[in-house]
Every structure is written in structure tokens, then in C-alpha cells.
Amino acid sequence: MTASLENRIGGFVPVFRTVFLVLFSACLAVVIYLSISPAPPITDIGNDKIGHLTAYCVLMGLWALAWGDFRKGIYGLMGLILLGMGLEFIQAFVPGRSFSLFDIMANIAGITLSVIIVRAATHVPVLRIFVIQNT
């Protein structure tokens, strides 16, 4: 983050970054737990692809809001794609769970949707405070 950006918005961006990273970490822990537990507590929520899309959209959104830097955004994007694929492969070995290519596709769709939403938010002046542009 440039010094001029931090001065313009009162230096409160690091607080938001911390909040977003804490939220990201908590959501990540929940996603990992639900992905590798033999009998997750949430079992009948309808279409589980919507759950995958939503979870990975939220994770990518929180990562993007925390960093707002293109390079770190790419790291988050690639990391979440690899995480989703890895967790699906692990599920093949968990009793009562199975591997699903469609779950991986839903994860990637959620990540993509989040990138689109965050990118669009950079063009809304009120939201620019939260979507930090490190230029």
C-alpha cells in the first residue's frame, strides 16, 4: 500500500486487513473441517454445489479484500484452486465421502465469481476504501 493512500483514508486500512484475514482464516478452517470430516454436521442443505460456490466465493473475496494486490490475489486464487482440488482428492479416502469433479468446478466458479465481484467493486467509489488498490 502506498503511503499516500494510507494517509488519504486515515490509516485504518491495516485494521480492515487484519479483520479480513481473521475472517478468511476462520472461514478456511470451517471449509477444511467440513471437507474432510466423515459426517459433516451440515448434510442436507439442498444442492451442495451452491455451498461449494458460496464457500469459495467468500474465501476468495475475503482474501482479495485483505490484500487488494494483484500478485497476492493470484497467489490466493491459485492457492484456493489447489486447496479445493486437494480436499476433493482427500475426500476419496474419507469414509462416507467421495471425489467429485463437479465440486471442483463449483469451487472454481465461486472463486471466479468473487474475482468478478471484487473487480467490479473497484469501480464503485464508496467501496474503494475496502478494495485496496496497491499501485
N, C-alpha and C positions, 0 to 999 in steps of 0.2 A: 504494500500500500504506500502510495506516495505521501510525503509529509503534507503537501497542500490539501489533499483530500481529507486527511485526518483533521487538519486544522479547520477546514470548512464545516465539518459536521460535528465538531466539538469533542473529538477524541473518544466517542463512545462506541465506535466500531469494534475494538477489541473485546468489549463486553458481549456484544452480539455474537462475535466469532466464538467465544467461549460457550455461550448458551447453545448455539447451533451445533458445536462439536459435542457437547454433553448430550444433547437430544439425539444426534447422529449415533453416538456410542450406545445409548440406551436402546434405540430402535434396532441397531445392528445386533445387539445381544438378544433381543426378542426374536428377530428373524432367524438367527442361528439356532436358538433354542427350539423354536417351532419347526425348523427344518430337520433337525437331527433327533428329536425326541420320538420314541416309538409310538406313543399315543398322545399327540398334542392335545391340550385342553380345548382348543378351538377346532372342532371337527366338522360341524355341519353349518357352514355359513353360506351355503349355496355354491356358486361357481368359484372354485378355488383359484382360477386364473385371474379373476378380479382381485383376489387377495394378493397374489404374486405381483400383479401390475401395480397395485396401490403401495405395497411394501417397498418395492424397489424405486418407485417414483418418489416416495417420501425420503428414502435414503439418499438418492442422488440429489434431490432438492436441498436437503439439509447440508450435504457436502458442498454443493455449489454456493449456498448462502454463506457457509462458514468461510470459504476461501475466495470465491469470486475471481480466481485467477485461471486463465485458460489452461495453462500447463498442469496445475494441480487438479483442475476439473477433468482433464484427460486421464490423470492418474486415478481419480475416483471412479470415472466411467469404466476404465479397463479393470480396475480392482473389483468393482461390483459385478461386472460381467463374469469375471473369473470366479468370484465368490459364489454367484448363483449356479454356475456350471459345476463347481466343486461340490456344493451342497447337494445338488441333484445326484451326482455320482455317489456320494456318501449314502444317500437315501436308498440306493440299490442294496446296501448291506444292512440296513436297519429293519428289524422285524416289523411287519405291518406297513412298510413304506415301499415305494417303487420309484424308479427313474422315469422321468417324463420330459421328453423333448419339448412338449408344449408348455411346460412350466418354465423352461429356459427361455422360450420365445416370449412368454408373458413377462418374465423378468426384464428382458432386453427392451420390450415395448414400454414398460414402466420407466426405465432409465431414459429412453428416447423421449417419452412424453415430458419428463421432468426437464430435460435439456431444452426442449421447445418452450415450455412454460417459463423457465428462468431466463432464457434468451429474450422472450417477448417482454418480460418484466423489466428488462434493462431499458426499454423504450418508454416506460411509464415514469415520469419524474418523481412521483411520490414514493415509488418502490425502489428507486435507485440507491437510496440510503442502505437498504437491506441487501441489494445485489451489488456488491462492492466490485468496482472495476479497477483492477491493478494495472494501470498503464504507465 
